[in-house]
Amino acid sequence: MINNALATGIQGIQDGMYGMENAARKIARTGVDGPQGSAATGNSLAEPIIDLKLYERSVEASSQVVKVADETLGTLLDIMA
C-alpha cells in the first residue's frame, strides 16, 4: 500500500514538472510569436502563468504524498525492529 502511495506521489511530481515545463515554454514563446496579450493570436500570458502556478501546487502536493509515505515506512520499520 505504501508503495502505491509512493509511486503515485512520484508520478504526480513528474507530471507536474512536465506541465510546468510546457507552461514555461508557452510563456517564453509568447514574446517571440507575437504581441503580448493579443487575444486574436491567442498569445495571452494569463493562461500559461495560471497553469504554471497550478502545476507548482500539484508538485508541492505530490511531494507531500511522498514525504508522508516515507515517514510511514520509517515508522513501520522502527516498529518492526
N, C-alpha and C positions, 0 to 999 in steps of 0.2 A: 504494500500500500504506500509506503514511504517512497519507494522507487517511482511509482506513478506520479506522486506529487512532485518529486524532484524533476522527473522528465517533463512534466507539464510546465513547471517553472522555467526550466532551461529553454524549452520550445517557445514559451512566451517572450523570453528575453531575446532570442534570435529573431522572432517575428517582429518584435518592437524595434530592434536595431535595423532590420531591413526596411521597415516603414519609415523610420527616421532618416535613413539614408536617401530614400526616394523623395521624401518631403524636402530635405535639404537640397537635393538636386533640382527640384522644381523651383525652390526659392532662388537658387543661384542662376538658373536659366531665365527667370522672369526678366531680369535686367538685360539679358542678351537677346532674347527672342522678340522683344517688342517693348512698347511703352508700359511703364508700371501702372498697374491698376486698370488697365484697359479692359472693360467688360466685353467689347466687341471681339477681342482676340482671346479672351479667357485667361489673360495673364495676371490675374489678381493675386496679390501676395497673401491675402487674408486666409484663404483655404489651406495652402501648404503650411502656413505658420500655425494654424489651429491643429492641423494634422501632426505637425512636429511635436506640439505640446501634448497631444493625446497619446502619441507613441511613447513619449518620455514617461508619462504617467503609467502606461502599460508596462514598460520596462521596470519601473520602480515597484509596481505591484508584483510582477513576476519574480523580482529579486527577493521580495519579502517571502514569497512562497518557498523559494529555495532556502532562504535563511531558516524558516520555521521547520522545514523538512530536515535540514542539517542539525538543528538543535534537538529535534525529536529523536533523530537517530543517535545523537550523542547521549541523550538521556537514557534511551533504551540500552545502549552499550554499557553505560555506567550501572544500570540496574542489574544487568546480567553478569557483570564482572564481579 
